C-alpha cells in the first residue's frame, strides 16, 4: 500500500547522516544494525511494512529473513502480501527438485500477470523469491505463506491477519516474518481503519516500518516516479517522535532504514507485458468504438458486434511474437494473452446465450454472413463450456451442406468438441497445439483419409499444407 508515501517527506529532514553499505557478516547475512531488538522480542510475528516498487526494500527484507534464520533456533516462516491463488506456482518454484528454478512457471501466477503493477511483482521481488527458494532448499526457511486473499475490501486486513495466524498454527513454535505494504503493518488504527497487524494481539506482533533514501519507485500506471526518502544509515531504531511523525507513533515498534538511495524496480515480466499489450489494446480500442455507437437494435447487429470483439483480439494475438521474448517470460505471456481473451470470451458467450433461438441456429439467409460467423466464433471459443459447445454442434450438424453455415466452421467445432470433451481424435485435422516451441497436430481419427474429409467440408488445403502454414506463427 502507499498510505505512508506522503509521510516520508515529513521525516526526510530529521537526519541527513551519510548512508552506509551493508557487508556480509560471519553468518553469511548482510547485517542490519539494531535488528537485535526485533530478534530478541518475544513476539512470534515480525511484521515489516514497505512502500511497494523499490529495489531496496525486498533486498533488505531478504537480509532480515537471513538474520532471523541465523538467530532463531526454531522454524522460520515468511509471509508475503500475495494472493493464495498462486500457491501452485510457489510450491513448485520453492520445492521442485530441478537444477534450475522454475521461474517461468512462477511468473504465470495470477498476481505476476496483472497489467497494473504496483511493485509487488517487480524484478526485486523476483530476486527475493529466488533468495527465499535458496533458504527453503537449505532449511533456513520452513515455508512461504501467501496471505492476501482478498474476499472483500472491508475484510482484507482482518483476513490477512487470520492468514498469518494460520501460518503460525501450521508451524507450531515458528517465527513468522511478514512483508506487506506499510499501512497493513501498523498496530494502531490509522485513519479510522484497523490494519492487519492491528488485528493481532500487541504482544504477538513486532511491527517495523521500512524507510528508504530518496529516489524513485515503480508506480503501476506511471512507471518510475520520484519518491521522497530519509537519508539515515542502514539499521533499525525504536519508533519515536525522533524518527516518525506524531500520528504514526504507536503504529510501529521500530523503523528500519535501508541506508541507500531508492531505485524503482520494474515488473519482473515486463517483456511479457509488452509483447501482449497489442492484444489488450485491441480489445480496449474495439470496446471504445462500440461504446460510442448507438445501441444495437437487433440480434443481427449484436452478433456482428460480437464478431468484431472476438476477431479483433485474436487478430492481434496472431501477430505477436512471444517466441522473441526471454524464455522465462513466455509462459506468463501466453497466460496474459489468454486472460484477456478468456475474459472477453466469457462476456461474449453470455450475450450469445441470451440470443440463442429455441431451436435451430443463426442461418446465413436470416442473419447474414457476418452475424452467423460471429455466433459461431463465440461458440467455438467456449472451450470451458462443454454444454454450450455440444449444444451448438448438435444444432449446426443438420445444416452442413445447405449453405446456411460455413461447413468448415462445423468441422472446427466437431474437432474441438471431440478433443476437448470427448477425449477422442479429431476428424478434420483443424486443431494444432503449441508444445516444445513448435506447433503440432492434435491426434487424428483415421489419419489416412483426413484429406478426403477436409475437402468434403470445404477445407481445400491438405493436412500437411495446413500444418506447414501455421508453423511460422508465434509459439512459446
C-alpha positions as CSV (number, residue, x, y, z in Angstrom):
1,X,0.0,0.0,0.0
2,X,1.0,3.6,-0.5
3,X,-0.7,5.2,2.5
4,X,2.5,6.5,4.1
5,X,4.3,7.8,1.0
6,X,3.3,11.3,1.9
7,X,4.6,11.0,5.4
8,X,8.1,10.0,4.3
9,X,8.6,13.6,3.2
10,X,7.6,14.8,6.7
11,X,10.5,12.9,8.2
12,X,13.1,13.3,5.5
13,X,14.7,16.3,7.2
14,X,15.1,14.5,10.6
15,X,18.6,13.2,9.8
16,X,20.9,13.7,6.9
17,X,23.6,11.2,8.1
18,X,25.6,9.5,5.3
19,X,24.3,6.2,4.1
20,X,26.2,3.1,4.8
21,X,26.6,0.0,2.6
22,X,26.0,-3.4,4.2
23,X,28.8,-6.0,4.4
24,X,28.3,-9.8,4.8
25,X,28.9,-11.0,8.4
26,X,30.0,-14.4,9.6
27,X,26.5,-15.8,9.3
28,X,26.5,-15.1,5.6
29,X,23.9,-12.4,6.0
30,X,24.2,-8.7,5.3
31,X,24.0,-7.3,8.8
32,X,21.2,-4.9,9.8
33,X,22.4,-2.8,12.8
34,X,19.9,-2.6,15.6
35,X,17.9,-5.6,14.4
36,X,18.6,-7.3,17.8
37,X,15.6,-5.6,19.3
38,X,13.3,-7.5,16.9
39,X,15.3,-10.7,17.1
40,X,15.1,-10.7,20.9
41,X,11.5,-9.8,21.0
42,X,9.1,-12.4,22.4
43,X,6.7,-11.7,19.6
44,X,6.2,-14.6,17.2
45,X,5.4,-12.3,14.3
46,X,7.9,-9.8,13.0
47,X,5.9,-7.6,10.6
48,X,7.6,-5.3,8.1
49,X,5.8,-2.6,6.1
50,X,7.2,-1.1,2.9
51,X,6.3,1.2,0.1
52,X,6.0,-1.1,-2.9
53,X,8.0,-0.6,-6.0
54,X,11.6,-0.2,-4.9
55,X,14.7,-2.4,-5.4
56,X,16.0,-1.8,-1.9
57,X,13.2,-2.9,0.4
58,X,12.9,-6.5,-0.9
59,X,16.7,-6.8,-0.7
60,X,16.6,-5.5,2.9
61,X,13.8,-7.9,3.8
62,X,15.8,-10.8,2.4
63,X,18.7,-9.7,4.7
64,X,16.3,-9.6,7.7
65,X,14.9,-13.1,7.0
66,X,18.5,-14.4,6.7
67,X,19.3,-12.8,10.1
68,X,16.2,-14.2,11.7
69,X,17.0,-17.7,10.4
70,X,20.6,-17.4,11.7
71,X,19.4,-16.1,15.1
72,X,16.4,-18.3,15.9
73,X,16.7,-21.9,17.0
74,X,13.2,-22.5,15.6
75,X,11.4,-22.7,12.2
76,X,11.1,-19.5,10.2
77,X,8.0,-18.9,8.0
78,X,7.9,-16.0,5.6
79,X,4.6,-14.4,4.8
80,X,4.1,-12.2,1.7
81,X,1.3,-9.9,0.5
82,X,0.4,-12.1,-2.4
83,X,-2.7,-14.0,-3.4
84,X,-3.0,-17.7,-2.4
85,X,-4.2,-18.2,-6.0
86,X,-0.5,-18.5,-6.8
87,X,0.0,-21.4,-4.3
88,X,0.6,-24.0,-7.0
89,X,3.3,-21.9,-8.7
90,X,5.1,-21.0,-5.5
91,X,5.1,-24.6,-4.2
92,X,6.6,-25.8,-7.5
93,X,9.1,-22.9,-7.5
94,X,10.2,-23.4,-3.9
95,X,10.3,-27.2,-3.7
96,X,10.7,-28.7,-7.2
97,X,13.8,-30.9,-7.4
98,X,15.1,-29.3,-10.5
99,X,18.6,-28.0,-11.4
100,X,17.2,-24.6,-12.3
101,X,14.4,-22.6,-10.6
102,X,11.0,-22.8,-12.2
103,X,11.0,-19.0,-12.7
104,X,8.9,-19.2,-15.9
105,X,6.1,-21.2,-14.1
106,X,6.2,-18.9,-11.1
107,X,5.6,-15.9,-13.3
108,X,2.4,-17.5,-14.6
109,X,0.9,-16.8,-11.1
110,X,-2.2,-14.6,-11.0
111,X,-0.6,-11.6,-9.3
112,X,2.5,-11.6,-11.5
113,X,0.3,-11.4,-14.6
114,X,-1.6,-8.3,-13.5
115,X,-1.4,-5.4,-16.0
116,X,-1.4,-2.8,-13.2
117,X,1.9,-3.4,-11.5
118,X,2.4,-1.8,-8.1
119,X,5.8,-3.2,-7.2
120,X,4.8,-6.5,-5.6
121,X,5.6,-8.2,-9.0
122,X,8.9,-6.5,-9.6
123,X,12.4,-7.7,-10.5
124,X,13.4,-7.1,-6.9
125,X,10.5,-9.2,-5.7
126,X,11.5,-12.0,-8.1
127,X,15.1,-11.7,-6.7
128,X,13.6,-12.1,-3.2
129,X,11.7,-15.1,-4.3
130,X,14.9,-16.7,-5.7
131,X,16.6,-16.0,-2.4
132,X,13.8,-17.5,-0.4
133,X,13.9,-20.6,-2.6
134,X,17.6,-21.0,-1.7
135,X,16.7,-20.6,2.0
136,X,13.9,-23.2,1.7
137,X,16.4,-25.6,0.0
138,X,18.9,-25.0,2.8
139,X,16.3,-25.5,5.5
140,X,16.7,-21.9,6.8
141,X,13.1,-21.2,5.9
142,X,10.4,-23.7,6.6
143,X,7.6,-22.3,4.4
144,X,6.4,-19.2,2.4
145,X,2.8,-18.2,3.1
146,X,0.7,-16.1,0.7
147,X,-1.6,-14.1,2.9
148,X,-3.5,-11.6,0.7
149,X,-6.7,-13.5,-0.1
150,X,-8.9,-10.5,-0.9
151,X,-12.6,-11.5,-0.3
152,X,-13.9,-8.0,0.2
153,X,-12.0,-4.7,0.7
154,X,-13.7,-4.3,4.1
155,X,-12.3,-7.6,5.5
156,X,-9.0,-7.6,3.7
157,X,-6.8,-6.7,6.6
158,X,-8.7,-9.0,9.1
159,X,-8.3,-11.8,6.6
160,X,-4.6,-11.1,6.2
161,X,-4.1,-11.3,9.9
162,X,-6.0,-14.6,10.0
163,X,-3.8,-15.9,7.3
164,X,-0.7,-15.0,9.4
165,X,-2.2,-16.8,12.4
166,X,-2.9,-19.8,10.2
167,X,0.8,-19.8,9.1
168,X,1.7,-19.8,12.8
169,X,-0.7,-22.7,13.5
170,X,0.7,-24.7,10.6
171,X,4.2,-24.4,12.0
172,X,4.0,-24.6,15.8
173,X,6.8,-22.7,17.5
174,X,7.8,-21.0,14.3
175,X,8.6,-17.3,13.9
176,X,6.7,-15.6,11.1
177,X,8.4,-12.8,9.2
178,X,5.9,-10.8,7.2
179,X,6.3,-8.3,4.3
180,X,3.4,-6.2,3.3
181,X,2.6,-2.6,2.4
182,X,3.3,-0.2,5.3
183,X,-0.3,0.5,6.3
184,X,-1.0,-3.2,6.7
185,X,1.9,-3.4,9.2
186,X,0.5,-0.8,11.6
187,X,-0.6,-2.0,15.1
188,X,-2.5,1.2,15.9
189,X,-5.6,2.3,14.0
190,X,-4.8,4.6,11.0
191,X,-7.3,7.0,9.6
192,X,-10.1,5.1,11.3
193,X,-9.0,1.7,10.0
194,X,-7.6,-1.3,11.9
195,X,-4.8,-2.6,9.8
196,X,-3.8,-6.2,9.5
197,X,-1.1,-6.2,12.2
198,X,-3.6,-4.4,14.5
199,X,-5.9,-7.5,14.4
200,X,-3.2,-9.4,16.3
201,X,-2.6,-9.0,20.0
202,X,0.0,-6.4,20.7
203,X,2.4,-8.9,22.3
204,X,2.0,-11.3,19.3
205,X,3.5,-8.9,16.7
206,X,6.5,-6.7,16.5
207,X,5.9,-4.1,13.7
208,X,8.6,-2.3,11.8
209,X,8.3,0.4,9.1
210,X,10.9,0.3,6.3
211,X,12.1,3.6,5.1
212,X,14.4,4.2,2.1
213,X,16.5,7.0,0.9
214,X,15.2,9.5,-1.7
215,X,15.0,8.3,-5.3
216,X,12.4,6.6,-7.4
217,X,9.8,3.8,-7.1
218,X,7.7,1.9,-9.6
219,X,4.1,3.1,-9.9
220,X,1.6,0.8,-11.5
221,X,0.3,3.3,-14.0
222,X,3.2,5.8,-14.4
223,X,6.3,3.6,-14.3
224,X,9.3,5.0,-12.4
225,X,8.3,8.1,-10.3
226,X,10.1,10.3,-7.8
227,X,10.0,9.3,-4.2
228,X,10.9,11.2,-1.1
229,X,13.1,9.4,1.4
230,X,15.1,9.5,4.6
231,X,18.9,9.7,4.4
232,X,19.9,7.8,7.5
233,X,22.4,5.0,8.0
234,X,21.3,1.4,7.4
235,X,19.8,0.0,10.6
236,X,16.8,-0.3,12.9
237,X,15.8,2.1,15.7
238,X,12.9,2.3,18.1
239,X,9.9,4.1,16.8
240,X,9.6,7.5,18.4
241,X,8.9,11.1,17.5
242,X,12.5,11.5,16.6
243,X,12.0,9.2,13.6
244,X,8.3,9.3,13.0
245,X,5.6,12.0,12.7
246,X,3.4,12.0,15.9
247,X,0.4,10.5,14.2
248,X,2.4,7.3,13.4
249,X,4.0,6.8,16.8
250,X,2.3,3.8,18.2
251,X,1.7,2.3,14.8
252,X,5.1,0.7,14.8
253,X,7.6,-0.7,17.3
254,X,10.6,0.3,15.2
255,X,11.8,1.8,12.0
256,X,14.4,0.3,9.8
257,X,16.3,2.3,7.2
258,X,17.8,0.8,4.0
259,X,20.7,3.3,4.2
260,X,20.7,3.8,0.4
261,X,19.1,5.9,-2.3
262,X,15.9,4.3,-3.7
263,X,15.6,3.0,-7.3
264,X,12.4,1.9,-9.0
265,X,12.2,-1.9,-9.7
266,X,10.4,-2.6,-13.0
267,X,8.0,-5.6,-13.4
268,X,9.7,-8.9,-13.5
269,X,7.7,-9.9,-16.6
270,X,7.9,-6.6,-18.4
271,X,8.7,-8.3,-21.7
272,X,5.6,-10.4,-21.4
273,X,3.5,-7.3,-20.6
274,X,5.0,-5.5,-23.6
275,X,4.6,-8.3,-26.1
276,X,0.9,-9.0,-25.2
277,X,0.0,-5.3,-25.0
278,X,-1.4,-5.3,-28.6
279,X,-4.0,-7.9,-27.5
280,X,-5.0,-5.9,-24.5
281,X,-5.1,-2.6,-26.5
282,X,-7.0,-4.2,-29.4
283,X,-9.9,-5.1,-27.1
284,X,-9.8,-1.7,-25.5
285,X,-10.0,0.0,-28.9
286,X,-12.9,-2.0,-30.2
287,X,-14.8,-1.6,-26.9
288,X,-14.3,2.1,-27.1
289,X,-15.5,2.2,-30.7
290,X,-18.6,0.1,-29.9
291,X,-19.2,2.1,-26.7
292,X,-19.7,5.2,-28.8
293,X,-22.1,3.5,-31.3
294,X,-25.9,3.7,-31.0
295,X,-27.4,0.8,-29.1
296,X,-27.8,-2.3,-31.3
297,X,-31.5,-2.8,-32.4
298,X,-31.5,-6.4,-33.5
299,X,-29.8,-9.7,-32.9
300,X,-28.1,-9.3,-36.2
301,X,-26.5,-6.1,-35.1
302,X,-25.5,-7.6,-31.7
303,X,-24.0,-10.7,-33.4
304,X,-22.0,-8.5,-35.8
305,X,-20.6,-6.6,-32.9
306,X,-19.7,-9.9,-31.2
307,X,-17.8,-10.9,-34.4
308,X,-15.7,-7.7,-34.2
309,X,-15.0,-8.2,-30.5
310,X,-14.0,-11.8,-31.0
311,X,-11.9,-11.4,-34.1
312,X,-10.1,-8.1,-33.1
313,X,-8.5,-9.6,-30.1
314,X,-7.5,-12.8,-31.9
315,X,-6.2,-10.9,-34.8
316,X,-3.8,-9.0,-32.5
317,X,-2.8,-12.3,-30.8
318,X,-1.9,-13.9,-34.2
319,X,0.7,-11.3,-35.0
320,X,2.5,-11.0,-31.6
321,X,5.8,-12.9,-31.4
322,X,6.0,-14.5,-27.9
323,X,8.9,-16.6,-29.0
324,X,11.0,-13.4,-29.2
325,X,11.0,-12.6,-25.5
326,X,13.1,-14.2,-22.8
327,X,12.2,-17.9,-22.3
328,X,11.3,-17.5,-18.6
329,X,8.5,-15.0,-19.5
330,X,6.9,-16.9,-22.4
331,X,4.5,-18.9,-20.3
332,X,3.4,-15.8,-18.5
333,X,2.9,-14.0,-21.8
334,X,0.8,-16.8,-23.1
335,X,-1.3,-16.7,-20.0
336,X,-1.6,-12.9,-20.1
337,X,-3.0,-13.1,-23.6
338,X,-5.3,-15.9,-22.6
339,X,-6.5,-13.9,-19.6
340,X,-7.6,-11.1,-21.9
341,X,-9.2,-13.4,-24.5
342,X,-10.9,-15.6,-21.8
343,X,-12.4,-12.6,-20.0
344,X,-13.9,-11.2,-23.2
345,X,-15.0,-14.6,-24.5
346,X,-17.0,-15.3,-21.3
347,X,-18.9,-12.0,-21.7
348,X,-19.5,-12.8,-25.4
349,X,-20.8,-16.2,-24.5
350,X,-23.3,-14.8,-22.1
351,X,-24.5,-12.4,-24.7
352,X,-24.8,-15.3,-27.3
353,X,-26.8,-17.4,-24.9
354,X,-29.3,-14.6,-24.3
355,X,-29.9,-14.6,-28.1
356,X,-30.0,-18.3,-28.8
357,X,-33.2,-19.4,-30.6
358,X,-35.3,-22.1,-29.0
359,X,-34.3,-24.4,-31.8
360,X,-32.0,-24.3,-34.8
361,X,-29.2,-21.9,-35.4
362,X,-28.4,-18.5,-36.8
363,X,-28.8,-19.1,-40.5
364,X,-26.9,-17.0,-43.1
365,X,-30.2,-16.4,-45.1
366,X,-31.8,-14.8,-42.0
367,X,-28.9,-13.1,-40.1
368,X,-26.3,-12.5,-42.8
369,X,-22.8,-14.0,-43.2
370,X,-21.1,-11.8,-40.6
371,X,-23.6,-12.3,-37.9
372,X,-23.7,-16.0,-38.5
373,X,-19.9,-16.2,-38.3
374,X,-20.0,-14.1,-35.1
375,X,-22.3,-16.6,-33.4
376,X,-20.1,-19.5,-34.5
377,X,-16.8,-17.9,-33.4
378,X,-18.2,-17.1,-29.9
379,X,-19.4,-20.6,-29.5
380,X,-16.2,-22.1,-30.8
381,X,-14.1,-20.3,-28.3
382,X,-16.3,-21.5,-25.4
383,X,-13.6,-24.1,-24.6
384,X,-14.6,-24.2,-20.9
385,X,-18.3,-24.6,-21.6
386,X,-19.0,-28.1,-22.7
387,X,-22.8,-27.6,-22.6
388,X,-22.7,-24.7,-25.0
389,X,-20.3,-26.2,-27.4
390,X,-22.1,-29.6,-27.6
391,X,-25.4,-27.8,-28.0
392,X,-24.2,-25.7,-30.8
393,X,-22.6,-28.7,-32.6
394,X,-25.9,-30.5,-32.3
395,X,-27.7,-27.5,-33.9
396,X,-25.3,-26.9,-36.8
397,X,-24.9,-30.5,-37.8
398,X,-28.2,-30.7,-39.8
399,X,-27.2,-27.5,-41.7
400,X,-24.0,-29.0,-43.2
401,X,-24.2,-28.8,-47.0
402,X,-27.2,-26.4,-47.0
403,X,-25.2,-23.2,-47.4
404,X,-26.7,-21.9,-44.2
405,X,-23.4,-22.2,-42.3
406,X,-19.8,-22.4,-43.3
407,X,-19.2,-26.2,-43.4
408,X,-15.6,-25.6,-42.4
409,X,-16.9,-24.0,-39.2
410,X,-18.8,-27.2,-38.4
411,X,-15.6,-29.1,-38.9
412,X,-13.7,-26.9,-36.4
413,X,-16.5,-27.2,-33.9
414,X,-16.6,-31.0,-34.3
415,X,-12.9,-31.3,-33.8
416,X,-12.8,-29.1,-30.7
417,X,-15.6,-31.0,-29.0
418,X,-14.1,-34.3,-29.9
419,X,-10.7,-33.4,-28.5
420,X,-11.7,-31.3,-25.5
421,X,-14.8,-33.0,-24.2
422,X,-15.0,-36.5,-25.8
423,X,-11.3,-37.2,-25.5
424,X,-11.0,-38.8,-28.9
425,X,-9.2,-37.9,-32.1
426,X,-10.3,-35.0,-34.3
427,X,-11.9,-35.9,-37.6
428,X,-10.9,-32.9,-39.9
429,X,-7.5,-32.0,-38.6
430,X,-8.3,-28.4,-37.8
431,X,-6.6,-28.3,-34.4
432,X,-3.0,-27.8,-33.5
433,X,-1.3,-27.3,-30.2
434,X,1.9,-25.5,-29.2
435,X,4.5,-27.7,-27.5
436,X,8.2,-27.6,-27.2
437,X,8.5,-24.4,-29.1
438,X,6.6,-25.5,-32.2
439,X,3.1,-26.3,-33.5
440,X,1.9,-29.9,-33.5
441,X,-1.2,-31.5,-34.9
442,X,-3.6,-32.9,-32.4
443,X,-4.4,-36.6,-32.6
444,X,-6.4,-37.7,-35.7
445,X,-9.2,-40.1,-36.3
446,X,-8.4,-42.3,-39.3
447,X,-5.4,-40.1,-40.5
448,X,-5.2,-41.9,-43.9
449,X,-8.4,-40.3,-45.0
450,X,-8.3,-36.9,-43.4
451,X,-7.7,-35.0,-46.6
452,X,-10.9,-36.5,-48.1
453,X,-12.9,-35.4,-45.1
454,X,-11.4,-32.0,-45.3
455,X,-12.4,-31.5,-48.9
456,X,-15.9,-32.6,-48.1
457,X,-16.4,-29.6,-45.8
458,X,-14.6,-27.1,-48.0
459,X,-11.1,-27.2,-46.4
460,X,-9.2,-27.3,-49.6
461,X,-5.7,-27.4,-48.1
462,X,-4.3,-30.8,-47.4
463,X,-3.5,-31.5,-43.8
464,X,0.2,-31.2,-44.5
465,X,-0.3,-27.8,-46.1
466,X,-2.4,-26.6,-43.2
467,X,0.2,-27.6,-40.6
468,X,3.0,-26.0,-42.6
469,X,1.0,-22.8,-42.8
470,X,0.8,-22.4,-39.0
471,X,4.5,-23.2,-38.4
472,X,5.5,-19.6,-38.7
473,X,3.0,-18.3,-36.2
474,X,4.1,-17.3,-32.7
475,X,4.6,-20.3,-30.4
476,X,6.2,-20.1,-27.0
